[in-house]
């Protein structure tokens, strides 16, 4: 079933918001004590968050084109 125009718009906003939140999580100053990860693990988390954010943005872009 196809999404209505309004539902598609809201989903795109949701995906972009989630991407921004995920991408900004580590750069917002999270510490090893906050999330019980080592510095190296936090760095890995930041990398993985960027990859996840890119996938969410790609999903939003695909919806914008449909």
C-alpha positions as CSV (number, residue, x, y, z in Angstrom):
1,X,0.0,0.0,0.0
2,X,1.4,3.4,-1.0
3,X,2.0,6.1,1.6
4,X,-0.1,9.2,1.5
5,X,1.7,12.4,0.8
6,X,1.5,13.6,4.4
7,X,2.6,10.2,5.8
8,X,5.6,10.2,3.4
9,X,6.5,13.7,4.5
10,X,6.3,12.8,8.2
11,X,8.3,9.6,7.6
12,X,11.1,11.6,5.8
13,X,11.2,14.0,8.7
14,X,11.3,11.1,11.2
15,X,14.2,9.5,9.3
16,X,16.2,12.7,9.1
17,X,15.6,13.5,12.8
18,X,16.7,10.0,13.8
19,X,19.8,10.3,11.6
20,X,20.8,13.6,13.2
21,X,20.2,12.3,16.7
22,X,22.2,9.2,16.2
23,X,25.0,11.0,14.4
24,X,25.3,13.7,17.2
25,X,25.1,11.3,20.1
26,X,28.9,10.7,20.5
27,X,29.9,14.2,19.4
28,X,27.6,15.7,22.1
29,X,30.2,14.9,24.7
30,X,29.1,11.5,26.0
31,X,31.8,10.1,28.3
32,X,33.0,6.6,29.2
33,X,31.1,6.9,32.5
34,X,27.8,7.9,30.8
35,X,27.6,4.8,28.7
36,X,30.1,2.4,30.3
37,X,32.3,2.0,27.1
38,X,36.0,2.6,26.7
39,X,37.3,5.5,24.6
40,X,38.1,3.1,21.8
41,X,34.5,1.6,22.0
42,X,33.1,5.1,22.0
43,X,35.1,5.9,18.9
44,X,33.7,2.7,17.2
45,X,30.2,3.7,18.3
46,X,30.7,7.1,16.6
47,X,31.8,5.4,13.4
48,X,28.8,3.0,13.5
49,X,26.4,5.8,14.3
50,X,27.6,7.7,11.2
51,X,27.0,4.6,9.1
52,X,23.6,4.2,10.5
53,X,22.8,7.8,10.0
54,X,23.9,7.6,6.4
55,X,21.5,4.6,5.8
56,X,18.6,6.5,7.4
57,X,19.3,9.5,5.2
58,X,19.4,7.2,2.1
59,X,16.0,5.8,3.1
60,X,14.7,9.4,3.4
61,X,16.1,10.3,0.0
62,X,14.5,7.3,-1.6
63,X,11.2,8.3,-0.2
64,X,11.6,11.8,-1.4
65,X,12.1,10.4,-4.9
66,X,9.0,8.2,-4.9
